[in-house]
Amino acid sequence: MSDKNKSVDGVIGSGVMISGKISFEGVLRIDGRFSGEIDASGTLVIGENAIIESMIKTDTALISGEVRGVIEAARIELLAKARIYGEIRTPVLIVYDGAFFEGACRMCAQRELTIKQLPL
């Protein structure tokens, strides 16, 4: 099953504002506002109305909203309405038509990522 078809384990809704540190396994969707740190083993889905100011470390990031900060993941997809301001570190980057990215991108080997990897 692809990451896009996995069920969502948690949601931060559009009217919610959170700051702090988030850790999770599985799939988390953020449609609201978050500032802080995300350190996870799983898939992070950022909805098109989300606004994130964060250092993000996760296995997969599917982004439609706005992110300001650093994103480090084994796979990053910038979907059509994504707006990224900052730095991306990944071995796999997919940018869809309509996505906006301003900053630096470091394409690195999987072994260079600092994110924790769970055994399959």
Rosetta constraint file for C-alpha pairs under 8 A:
AtomPair CA 1 CA 5 HARMONIC 6.37 0.50
AtomPair CA 1 CA 6 HARMONIC 6.91 0.50
AtomPair CA 2 CA 6 HARMONIC 6.77 0.50
AtomPair CA 3 CA 43 HARMONIC 6.97 0.50
AtomPair CA 6 CA 27 HARMONIC 7.35 0.50
AtomPair CA 7 CA 27 HARMONIC 7.04 0.50
AtomPair CA 8 CA 26 HARMONIC 7.54 0.50
AtomPair CA 8 CA 27 HARMONIC 4.96 0.50
AtomPair CA 8 CA 28 HARMONIC 5.99 0.50
AtomPair CA 8 CA 29 HARMONIC 6.84 0.50
AtomPair CA 9 CA 26 HARMONIC 6.25 0.50
AtomPair CA 9 CA 27 HARMONIC 5.21 0.50
AtomPair CA 9 CA 28 HARMONIC 5.86 0.50
AtomPair CA 10 CA 27 HARMONIC 6.70 0.50
AtomPair CA 10 CA 28 HARMONIC 4.81 0.50
AtomPair CA 10 CA 29 HARMONIC 6.28 0.50
AtomPair CA 11 CA 28 HARMONIC 5.83 0.50
AtomPair CA 11 CA 29 HARMONIC 4.79 0.50
AtomPair CA 11 CA 30 HARMONIC 5.78 0.50
AtomPair CA 11 CA 31 HARMONIC 7.52 0.50
AtomPair CA 12 CA 16 HARMONIC 6.37 0.50
AtomPair CA 12 CA 28 HARMONIC 7.97 0.50
AtomPair CA 12 CA 29 HARMONIC 6.35 0.50
AtomPair CA 12 CA 30 HARMONIC 4.70 0.50
AtomPair CA 12 CA 31 HARMONIC 5.86 0.50
AtomPair CA 12 CA 32 HARMONIC 5.92 0.50
AtomPair CA 13 CA 30 HARMONIC 6.45 0.50
AtomPair CA 13 CA 31 HARMONIC 5.06 0.50
AtomPair CA 13 CA 32 HARMONIC 5.20 0.50
AtomPair CA 14 CA 30 HARMONIC 7.73 0.50
AtomPair CA 14 CA 31 HARMONIC 4.61 0.50
AtomPair CA 14 CA 32 HARMONIC 3.93 0.50
AtomPair CA 14 CA 33 HARMONIC 7.46 0.50
AtomPair CA 14 CA 49 HARMONIC 7.22 0.50
AtomPair CA 14 CA 50 HARMONIC 7.08 0.50
AtomPair CA 15 CA 32 HARMONIC 5.76 0.50
AtomPair CA 16 CA 32 HARMONIC 5.11 0.50
AtomPair CA 16 CA 33 HARMONIC 6.32 0.50
AtomPair CA 17 CA 32 HARMONIC 6.04 0.50
AtomPair CA 17 CA 33 HARMONIC 4.64 0.50
AtomPair CA 17 CA 34 HARMONIC 5.83 0.50
AtomPair CA 18 CA 33 HARMONIC 6.30 0.50
AtomPair CA 18 CA 34 HARMONIC 4.87 0.50
AtomPair CA 18 CA 35 HARMONIC 6.56 0.50
AtomPair CA 19 CA 34 HARMONIC 5.50 0.50
AtomPair CA 19 CA 35 HARMONIC 4.66 0.50
AtomPair CA 19 CA 36 HARMONIC 5.41 0.50
AtomPair CA 20 CA 35 HARMONIC 6.57 0.50
AtomPair CA 20 CA 36 HARMONIC 4.73 0.50
AtomPair CA 20 CA 37 HARMONIC 6.40 0.50
AtomPair CA 21 CA 36 HARMONIC 5.63 0.50
AtomPair CA 21 CA 37 HARMONIC 4.66 0.50
AtomPair CA 21 CA 38 HARMONIC 5.80 0.50
AtomPair CA 21 CA 39 HARMONIC 7.65 0.50
AtomPair CA 22 CA 37 HARMONIC 6.28 0.50
AtomPair CA 22 CA 38 HARMONIC 4.80 0.50
AtomPair CA 22 CA 39 HARMONIC 6.34 0.50
AtomPair CA 22 CA 40 HARMONIC 7.57 0.50
AtomPair CA 23 CA 38 HARMONIC 6.04 0.50
AtomPair CA 23 CA 39 HARMONIC 5.13 0.50
AtomPair CA 23 CA 40 HARMONIC 4.98 0.50
AtomPair CA 23 CA 41 HARMONIC 7.96 0.50
AtomPair CA 24 CA 28 HARMONIC 7.45 0.50
AtomPair CA 24 CA 39 HARMONIC 7.40 0.50
AtomPair CA 24 CA 40 HARMONIC 4.99 0.50
AtomPair CA 24 CA 41 HARMONIC 6.32 0.50
AtomPair CA 24 CA 42 HARMONIC 7.12 0.50
AtomPair CA 25 CA 40 HARMONIC 6.06 0.50
AtomPair CA 25 CA 41 HARMONIC 4.84 0.50
AtomPair CA 25 CA 42 HARMONIC 4.99 0.50
AtomPair CA 25 CA 43 HARMONIC 7.84 0.50
AtomPair CA 26 CA 41 HARMONIC 6.89 0.50
AtomPair CA 26 CA 42 HARMONIC 4.60 0.50
AtomPair CA 26 CA 43 HARMONIC 6.17 0.50
AtomPair CA 27 CA 42 HARMONIC 5.78 0.50
AtomPair CA 27 CA 43 HARMONIC 4.72 0.50
AtomPair CA 27 CA 44 HARMONIC 5.93 0.50
AtomPair CA 27 CA 45 HARMONIC 7.34 0.50
AtomPair CA 28 CA 42 HARMONIC 8.00 0.50
AtomPair CA 28 CA 43 HARMONIC 6.46 0.50
AtomPair CA 28 CA 44 HARMONIC 5.14 0.50
AtomPair CA 28 CA 45 HARMONIC 6.09 0.50
AtomPair CA 29 CA 44 HARMONIC 6.04 0.50
AtomPair CA 29 CA 45 HARMONIC 4.52 0.50
AtomPair CA 29 CA 46 HARMONIC 5.80 0.50
AtomPair CA 29 CA 47 HARMONIC 6.99 0.50
AtomPair CA 30 CA 44 HARMONIC 7.77 0.50
AtomPair CA 30 CA 45 HARMONIC 6.27 0.50
AtomPair CA 30 CA 46 HARMONIC 4.97 0.50
AtomPair CA 30 CA 47 HARMONIC 5.96 0.50
AtomPair CA 30 CA 50 HARMONIC 6.36 0.50
AtomPair CA 31 CA 46 HARMONIC 6.27 0.50
AtomPair CA 31 CA 47 HARMONIC 4.80 0.50
AtomPair CA 31 CA 48 HARMONIC 7.12 0.50
AtomPair CA 31 CA 49 HARMONIC 5.88 0.50
AtomPair CA 31 CA 50 HARMONIC 4.50 0.50
AtomPair CA 31 CA 51 HARMONIC 7.87 0.50
AtomPair CA 32 CA 49 HARMONIC 6.92 0.50
AtomPair CA 32 CA 50 HARMONIC 4.76 0.50
AtomPair CA 32 CA 51 HARMONIC 6.55 0.50
AtomPair CA 33 CA 50 HARMONIC 5.63 0.50
AtomPair CA 33 CA 51 HARMONIC 4.83 0.50
AtomPair CA 33 CA 52 HARMONIC 5.77 0.50
AtomPair CA 34 CA 51 HARMONIC 6.56 0.50
AtomPair CA 34 CA 52 HARMONIC 4.92 0.50
AtomPair CA 34 CA 53 HARMONIC 6.34 0.50
AtomPair CA 34 CA 54 HARMONIC 7.51 0.50
AtomPair CA 35 CA 52 HARMONIC 5.81 0.50
AtomPair CA 35 CA 53 HARMONIC 4.58 0.50
AtomPair CA 35 CA 54 HARMONIC 5.43 0.50
AtomPair CA 36 CA 53 HARMONIC 6.50 0.50
AtomPair CA 36 CA 54 HARMONIC 4.91 0.50
AtomPair CA 36 CA 55 HARMONIC 6.86 0.50
AtomPair CA 37 CA 54 HARMONIC 5.20 0.50
AtomPair CA 37 CA 55 HARMONIC 5.00 0.50
AtomPair CA 37 CA 56 HARMONIC 6.11 0.50
AtomPair CA 38 CA 54 HARMONIC 6.91 0.50
AtomPair CA 38 CA 55 HARMONIC 6.23 0.50
AtomPair CA 38 CA 56 HARMONIC 4.73 0.50
AtomPair CA 38 CA 57 HARMONIC 6.01 0.50
AtomPair CA 38 CA 58 HARMONIC 7.56 0.50
AtomPair CA 39 CA 56 HARMONIC 6.18 0.50
AtomPair CA 39 CA 57 HARMONIC 4.83 0.50
AtomPair CA 39 CA 58 HARMONIC 6.06 0.50
AtomPair CA 39 CA 115 HARMONIC 7.79 0.50
AtomPair CA 40 CA 57 HARMONIC 6.15 0.50
AtomPair CA 40 CA 58 HARMONIC 4.75 0.50
AtomPair CA 40 CA 59 HARMONIC 7.21 0.50
AtomPair CA 41 CA 58 HARMONIC 5.48 0.50
AtomPair CA 41 CA 59 HARMONIC 5.63 0.50
AtomPair CA 41 CA 116 HARMONIC 7.05 0.50
AtomPair CA 41 CA 117 HARMONIC 6.91 0.50
AtomPair CA 41 CA 118 HARMONIC 7.06 0.50
AtomPair CA 42 CA 58 HARMONIC 6.13 0.50
AtomPair CA 42 CA 59 HARMONIC 5.23 0.50
AtomPair CA 42 CA 60 HARMONIC 6.36 0.50
AtomPair CA 43 CA 58 HARMONIC 6.71 0.50
AtomPair CA 43 CA 59 HARMONIC 6.03 0.50
AtomPair CA 43 CA 60 HARMONIC 4.64 0.50
AtomPair CA 43 CA 61 HARMONIC 5.82 0.50
AtomPair CA 43 CA 62 HARMONIC 7.49 0.50
AtomPair CA 44 CA 58 HARMONIC 7.00 0.50
AtomPair CA 44 CA 60 HARMONIC 6.22 0.50
AtomPair CA 44 CA 61 HARMONIC 4.84 0.50
AtomPair CA 44 CA 62 HARMONIC 6.21 0.50
AtomPair CA 45 CA 61 HARMONIC 6.05 0.50
AtomPair CA 45 CA 62 HARMONIC 4.81 0.50
AtomPair CA 45 CA 63 HARMONIC 5.97 0.50
AtomPair CA 45 CA 64 HARMONIC 7.95 0.50
AtomPair CA 46 CA 50 HARMONIC 6.24 0.50
AtomPair CA 46 CA 61 HARMONIC 7.69 0.50
AtomPair CA 46 CA 62 HARMONIC 6.23 0.50
AtomPair CA 46 CA 63 HARMONIC 4.75 0.50
AtomPair CA 46 CA 64 HARMONIC 5.71 0.50
AtomPair CA 46 CA 65 HARMONIC 5.74 0.50
AtomPair CA 47 CA 63 HARMONIC 6.65 0.50
AtomPair CA 47 CA 64 HARMONIC 5.14 0.50
AtomPair CA 47 CA 65 HARMONIC 5.23 0.50
AtomPair CA 48 CA 63 HARMONIC 7.57 0.50
AtomPair CA 48 CA 64 HARMONIC 4.34 0.50
AtomPair CA 48 CA 65 HARMONIC 3.78 0.50
AtomPair CA 48 CA 66 HARMONIC 7.31 0.50
AtomPair CA 48 CA 81 HARMONIC 6.21 0.50
AtomPair CA 48 CA 82 HARMONIC 6.84 0.50
AtomPair CA 49 CA 64 HARMONIC 7.81 0.50
AtomPair CA 49 CA 65 HARMONIC 5.43 0.50
AtomPair CA 49 CA 66 HARMONIC 7.51 0.50
AtomPair CA 50 CA 64 HARMONIC 8.00 0.50
AtomPair CA 50 CA 65 HARMONIC 4.97 0.50
AtomPair CA 50 CA 66 HARMONIC 6.09 0.50
AtomPair CA 51 CA 65 HARMONIC 6.32 0.50
AtomPair CA 51 CA 66 HARMONIC 4.85 0.50
AtomPair CA 51 CA 67 HARMONIC 6.05 0.50
AtomPair CA 52 CA 66 HARMONIC 6.10 0.50
AtomPair CA 52 CA 67 HARMONIC 4.67 0.50
AtomPair CA 52 CA 68 HARMONIC 6.13 0.50
AtomPair CA 53 CA 67 HARMONIC 5.91 0.50
AtomPair CA 53 CA 68 HARMONIC 4.74 0.50
AtomPair CA 53 CA 69 HARMONIC 5.77 0.50
AtomPair CA 54 CA 67 HARMONIC 7.40 0.50
AtomPair CA 54 CA 68 HARMONIC 6.48 0.50
AtomPair CA 54 CA 69 HARMONIC 5.18 0.50
AtomPair CA 54 CA 70 HARMONIC 6.65 0.50
AtomPair CA 55 CA 69 HARMONIC 5.67 0.50
AtomPair CA 55 CA 70 HARMONIC 4.84 0.50
AtomPair CA 55 CA 71 HARMONIC 6.19 0.50
AtomPair CA 56 CA 69 HARMONIC 7.81 0.50
AtomPair CA 56 CA 70 HARMONIC 6.01 0.50
AtomPair CA 56 CA 71 HARMONIC 4.72 0.50
AtomPair CA 56 CA 72 HARMONIC 5.96 0.50
AtomPair CA 56 CA 73 HARMONIC 7.91 0.50
AtomPair CA 57 CA 71 HARMONIC 6.24 0.50
AtomPair CA 57 CA 72 HARMONIC 4.85 0.50
AtomPair CA 57 CA 73 HARMONIC 5.81 0.50
AtomPair CA 57 CA 115 HARMONIC 5.80 0.50
AtomPair CA 58 CA 72 HARMONIC 6.58 0.50
AtomPair CA 58 CA 73 HARMONIC 5.02 0.50
AtomPair CA 58 CA 74 HARMONIC 7.37 0.50
AtomPair CA 58 CA 115 HARMONIC 6.52 0.50
AtomPair CA 59 CA 73 HARMONIC 4.99 0.50
AtomPair CA 59 CA 74 HARMONIC 5.10 0.50
AtomPair CA 59 CA 75 HARMONIC 6.55 0.50
AtomPair CA 59 CA 115 HARMONIC 7.51 0.50
AtomPair CA 59 CA 117 HARMONIC 7.56 0.50
AtomPair CA 60 CA 73 HARMONIC 5.64 0.50
AtomPair CA 60 CA 74 HARMONIC 5.94 0.50
AtomPair CA 60 CA 75 HARMONIC 4.81 0.50
AtomPair CA 60 CA 76 HARMONIC 5.84 0.50
AtomPair CA 61 CA 73 HARMONIC 6.64 0.50
AtomPair CA 61 CA 75 HARMONIC 6.41 0.50
AtomPair CA 61 CA 76 HARMONIC 4.81 0.50
AtomPair CA 61 CA 77 HARMONIC 6.22 0.50
AtomPair CA 62 CA 76 HARMONIC 6.12 0.50
AtomPair CA 62 CA 77 HARMONIC 4.93 0.50
AtomPair CA 62 CA 78 HARMONIC 6.40 0.50
AtomPair CA 62 CA 79 HARMONIC 7.03 0.50
AtomPair CA 63 CA 76 HARMONIC 7.72 0.50
AtomPair CA 63 CA 77 HARMONIC 6.13 0.50
AtomPair CA 63 CA 78 HARMONIC 5.10 0.50
AtomPair CA 63 CA 79 HARMONIC 5.72 0.50
AtomPair CA 63 CA 82 HARMONIC 5.74 0.50
AtomPair CA 64 CA 78 HARMONIC 6.47 0.50
AtomPair CA 64 CA 79 HARMONIC 5.07 0.50
AtomPair CA 64 CA 80 HARMONIC 6.54 0.50
AtomPair CA 64 CA 81 HARMONIC 5.01 0.50
AtomPair CA 64 CA 82 HARMONIC 4.10 0.50
AtomPair CA 64 CA 83 HARMONIC 7.38 0.50
AtomPair CA 65 CA 81 HARMONIC 6.33 0.50
AtomPair CA 65 CA 82 HARMONIC 4.77 0.50
AtomPair CA 65 CA 83 HARMONIC 6.03 0.50
AtomPair CA 66 CA 82 HARMONIC 5.95 0.50
AtomPair CA 66 CA 83 HARMONIC 4.57 0.50
AtomPair CA 66 CA 84 HARMONIC 5.80 0.50
AtomPair CA 66 CA 85 HARMONIC 7.93 0.50
AtomPair CA 67 CA 83 HARMONIC 6.36 0.50
AtomPair CA 67 CA 84 HARMONIC 4.96 0.50
AtomPair CA 67 CA 85 HARMONIC 6.25 0.50
AtomPair CA 67 CA 86 HARMONIC 7.88 0.50
AtomPair CA 68 CA 84 HARMONIC 6.10 0.50
AtomPair CA 68 CA 85 HARMONIC 4.78 0.50
AtomPair CA 68 CA 86 HARMONIC 5.66 0.50
AtomPair CA 69 CA 85 HARMONIC 6.53 0.50
AtomPair CA 69 CA 86 HARMONIC 4.81 0.50
AtomPair CA 69 CA 87 HARMONIC 6.39 0.50
AtomPair CA 70 CA 86 HARMONIC 5.75 0.50
AtomPair CA 70 CA 87 HARMONIC 4.72 0.50
AtomPair CA 70 CA 88 HARMONIC 5.91 0.50
AtomPair CA 70 CA 89 HARMONIC 7.77 0.50
AtomPair CA 71 CA 87 HARMONIC 6.29 0.50
AtomPair CA 71 CA 88 HARMONIC 4.91 0.50
AtomPair CA 71 CA 89 HARMONIC 6.24 0.50
AtomPair CA 72 CA 88 HARMONIC 6.00 0.50
AtomPair CA 72 CA 89 HARMONIC 4.71 0.50
AtomPair CA 72 CA 90 HARMONIC 5.95 0.50
AtomPair CA 72 CA 113 HARMONIC 7.22 0.50
AtomPair CA 72 CA 115 HARMONIC 7.41 0.50
AtomPair CA 73 CA 89 HARMONIC 6.64 0.50
AtomPair CA 73 CA 90 HARMONIC 5.40 0.50
AtomPair CA 73 CA 91 HARMONIC 8.00 0.50
AtomPair CA 73 CA 113 HARMONIC 7.42 0.50
AtomPair CA 73 CA 115 HARMONIC 7.19 0.50
AtomPair CA 74 CA 90 HARMONIC 5.47 0.50
AtomPair CA 74 CA 91 HARMONIC 6.04 0.50
AtomPair CA 74 CA 92 HARMONIC 6.42 0.50
AtomPair CA 74 CA 110 HARMONIC 6.38 0.50
AtomPair CA 74 CA 113 HARMONIC 7.54 0.50
AtomPair CA 75 CA 90 HARMONIC 6.25 0.50
AtomPair CA 75 CA 91 HARMONIC 6.75 0.50
AtomPair CA 75 CA 92 HARMONIC 4.79 0.50
AtomPair CA 75 CA 93 HARMONIC 6.12 0.50
AtomPair CA 76 CA 90 HARMONIC 6.95 0.50
AtomPair CA 76 CA 92 HARMONIC 6.25 0.50
AtomPair CA 76 CA 93 HARMONIC 4.99 0.50
AtomPair CA 76 CA 94 HARMONIC 6.31 0.50
AtomPair CA 77 CA 93 HARMONIC 5.94 0.50
AtomPair CA 77 CA 94 HARMONIC 4.69 0.50
AtomPair CA 77 CA 95 HARMONIC 5.98 0.50
AtomPair CA 77 CA 96 HARMONIC 7.67 0.50
AtomPair CA 78 CA 82 HARMONIC 5.58 0.50
AtomPair CA 78 CA 93 HARMONIC 7.78 0.50
AtomPair CA 78 CA 94 HARMONIC 6.16 0.50
AtomPair CA 78 CA 95 HARMONIC 4.80 0.50
AtomPair CA 78 CA 96 HARMONIC 6.02 0.50
AtomPair CA 78 CA 99 HARMONIC 6.02 0.50
AtomPair CA 79 CA 95 HARMONIC 6.47 0.50
AtomPair CA 79 CA 96 HARMONIC 5.16 0.50
AtomPair CA 79 CA 97 HARMONIC 7.61 0.50
AtomPair CA 79 CA 98 HARMONIC 7.59 0.50
AtomPair CA 79 CA 99 HARMONIC 5.94 0.50
AtomPair CA 80 CA 95 HARMONIC 7.94 0.50
AtomPair CA 80 CA 96 HARMONIC 5.30 0.50
AtomPair CA 80 CA 97 HARMONIC 5.54 0.50
AtomPair CA 80 CA 98 HARMONIC 4.48 0.50
AtomPair CA 80 CA 99 HARMONIC 4.68 0.50
AtomPair CA 81 CA 98 HARMONIC 5.99 0.50
AtomPair CA 81 CA 99 HARMONIC 5.29 0.50
AtomPair CA 81 CA 100 HARMONIC 7.53 0.50
AtomPair CA 82 CA 98 HARMONIC 7.65 0.50
AtomPair CA 82 CA 99 HARMONIC 4.80 0.50
AtomPair CA 82 CA 100 HARMONIC 5.98 0.50
AtomPair CA 82 CA 101 HARMONIC 7.89 0.50
AtomPair CA 83 CA 99 HARMONIC 6.24 0.50
AtomPair CA 83 CA 100 HARMONIC 4.77 0.50
AtomPair CA 83 CA 101 HARMONIC 5.94 0.50
AtomPair CA 84 CA 100 HARMONIC 6.18 0.50
AtomPair CA 84 CA 101 HARMONIC 4.67 0.50
AtomPair CA 84 CA 102 HARMONIC 6.12 0.50
AtomPair CA 84 CA 103 HARMONIC 7.75 0.50
AtomPair CA 85 CA 101 HARMONIC 6.14 0.50
AtomPair CA 85 CA 102 HARMONIC 4.95 0.50
AtomPair CA 85 CA 103 HARMONIC 5.71 0.50
AtomPair CA 86 CA 102 HARMONIC 6.48 0.50
AtomPair CA 86 CA 103 HARMONIC 4.67 0.50
AtomPair CA 86 CA 104 HARMONIC 6.44 0.50
AtomPair CA 87 CA 103 HARMONIC 5.54 0.50
AtomPair CA 87 CA 104 HARMONIC 4.74 0.50
AtomPair CA 87 CA 105 HARMONIC 5.67 0.50
AtomPair CA 87 CA 106 HARMONIC 7.75 0.50
AtomPair CA 88 CA 103 HARMONIC 7.97 0.50
AtomPair CA 88 CA 104 HARMONIC 6.34 0.50
AtomPair CA 88 CA 105 HARMONIC 4.67 0.50
AtomPair CA 88 CA 106 HARMONIC 6.13 0.50
AtomPair CA 89 CA 105 HARMONIC 5.97 0.50
AtomPair CA 89 CA 106 HARMONIC 4.77 0.50
AtomPair CA 89 CA 107 HARMONIC 5.94 0.50
AtomPair CA 89 CA 108 HARMONIC 6.71 0.50
AtomPair CA 89 CA 113 HARMONIC 7.66 0.50
AtomPair CA 90 CA 106 HARMONIC 6.54 0.50
AtomPair CA 90 CA 107 HARMONIC 5.20 0.50
AtomPair CA 90 CA 108 HARMONIC 5.61 0.50
AtomPair CA 90 CA 109 HARMONIC 7.46 0.50
AtomPair CA 90 CA 110 HARMONIC 7.42 0.50
AtomPair CA 90 CA 113 HARMONIC 7.37 0.50
AtomPair CA 91 CA 107 HARMONIC 5.09 0.50
AtomPair CA 91 CA 108 HARMONIC 4.84 0.50
AtomPair CA 91 CA 109 HARMONIC 5.28 0.50
AtomPair CA 91 CA 110 HARMONIC 5.90 0.50
AtomPair CA 92 CA 107 HARMONIC 7.39 0.50
AtomPair CA 95 CA 99 HARMONIC 6.51 0.50
AtomPair CA 108 CA 112 HARMONIC 6.22 0.50
AtomPair CA 108 CA 113 HARMONIC 7.36 0.50
AtomPair CA 109 CA 113 HARMONIC 7.24 0.50
